[in-house]
Amino acid sequence: MRRFLALAVVAATVAAMPLSGNASSGAPRSVLQYGDSLAVGTGIYLSSFLRGWSISQSTSISRHADEGPGAIRSLGPALPRVLVISLGTNDDPGAVSPFADDVREIVKLAGSGRCVIWSSIVRPPYNGVSYARYNEVLQRAAWRYPNFRVFDWAALARTHPSWFGSDGVHPTAAGYRVRAAAVAKLVRSC
């Protein structure tokens, strides 16, 4: 429990951070991590797995997918080469079309010269509705766009349920480390 609370304090500190870092104008080894509380926890460990990369982050607890396109658009030509997105966990899984629109818009804003990595969603159903259709949206995007990759967090999480606390959403420190390592591997593949 103490380890979870310590991680929560660090996560809250990182969550308050605005877009920061040195990733600039599409430099080859530049990455932006943008997202919700899962991005907050992942961000604590990501730089240790991406040495030599310029990493910027904009993460916030309870961030929604509809916030993504505007934030990505605001970066304009300063948008890094790789975008790591963790959005959808805080959204209504019954609202599939708006989520799909947000995914399409972010891919469009990234352009074909940038890589977009989006984490699949792991959480219990919301109002009895699972997040499976959100994950299907992500999979369809990966089939449609050659520069879009799904980080299959859902598959990894299914094989390691001990990584999660009682909420079934947020992993332990060990889970966040593994998550960051897996994200970094995808980033390097871009």
N, C-alpha and C positions, 0 to 999 in steps of 0.2 A: 504494500500500500504506500509506503514512504517513497519507493522508487517511482510509482505512478504520480504521486503528488509533486515530486521534484521535477519530473518530466512536464507536468502540467504548468508549473511555474515558468520553466524555460520556454515552453510552448507559448504561454501567454505573452512573454517578453518578445519573442520572435513575431508573434501575430500582430503586434502593434507596429511592426516595422513597415515603412512604406517601401515602394519599389526601390531596391538598393543593389549595390554591387557594381561591377565594372563591365558587364556584358554590353557590348556596343555594336551598333550598326552591322550586324551580320558577320562579325568576325568568326572565322571557322570553328574555333573552340569556345563558343559563347553559348550560354544557356540561361533561360528564364524559367524559374519555377513559380507557377502562379496557381493559387488555389486556396482550399479550405483548411480546416484543422489537421487533416491528414498530411497536407503539404507542409504545415507548420512543423509537425513532428519529424517528417522526412528531411526537411531542411536542416535540422540539427546535425544530421550525419552526412548529408550529401557531399559536401566539399571534401570530406576525407576519402571519398571514392572517386572524385573527379579532380585529382591534383593536376595542376596545369591548365585547368579550364577557368574561364571567367564566368562566375555565377552571379546572377541577380535573382532576387526573390521578392515576390509580393504575395504574402500569405495572410489569411485572416480567419479566425474561428467563425464558423457559421456562414461563410461566403457562399453565394448562390451562383449557379451557372449563368444566369442572365447578366451578371456583372462582368463576365469575361470579355465579351466582344469589345465593349467600350474601353476597357483597360488595355487590351492588346492594340486597338486602334490608336490609342493615345501615344503609343511608343513610335509610331510611324517608322521612319527609316532607321531608328535606333533599335529596332526589334532584333534580338539575338537570333542566331542560326537554328537553335533548338529550343522549342517550347515544351515544357513539362507541365501538364495541366492535371489538376485534381479538383474537379467540380462535379456536382450532381448529387453528392451524398446528402446535402441539406435541402434538396428539392423534392417536390411532390412527384412520386414515381408514376402517378396517373397522368401527368402532363408531359407526355412523350414528345409531342410535336414541338413545343417550345424548346425542349432540350435538344432535339435534333437540329432545330434552327440555330441554336447557339453553337453547336459543334460545327455545322457547315460554315457559319460566319467566321469562326476562329480559323478554320482551315483556309478560307478565302483570304482573310487578312494576312495569314502567314505567307501565302503564296507558295508556288511550287519549289522555290529554292530553299525553303526552310523545312525542318522536320518537326512534326507535332506528335508528342507522346501523351496519351491520355490514359489515366488510371481507371480501370474498371471499378465498379462500386460494390462495396461490401458493407451491408448493414441489414438489420432485420427489416421486415416489411413495415411500411408506413400506412396506417389506416387499412391494414390487411392487403396492401398492394406491394408486391416485390419489386426489386430494382432490375429484374431480368430484362425488361424491355429497354431500359436505359443502356444496359450492357450490350444488347442487340444493336442499338443505334451506333455504339462505338465500333462494334464488329463490322457493321455495314460500311462505316466510314473508312475502316482499314482496307476493305475490299475495293472501295471506290477511289480512294486517294493514295497514290504511291508514296507520298511523304507523311502518311498518318500511320502511327503504330499504337496498338493498345498494350499498355502494361497490364497484364492479366493478374492483377492483385487478387481478384476473386478466386482464381484457381489456386494461387499460392496460399491464400488464407484458408481455403477449405482443407488443405493438407496439414495446417498447423493451427488448430483452434486454440491451443494453449497460449498463443501470442496475444490473445484479446482479453480485455477486461469484461466486466459484466454488461457493458452497453452493446457489445458485439460489433462495435464500429472502430474504436481506437485501440491500436495495438500497444503492447508493452514496449519498453526501450529496445528489447531484443528484436521485436517485430519491426520496429521502425528502422533499426540498423539493416535488417535483411531487405526491407522495402527500399531503402536508399541504395543499397548495393545493386539490387535488381534494376532500379531506375537508371543508375549510372551505367550499367551494362548496355541498356537500350540507348542511352545518350551517346555513348561511344560508337554504337553501330550506325548512328546517323551520319 
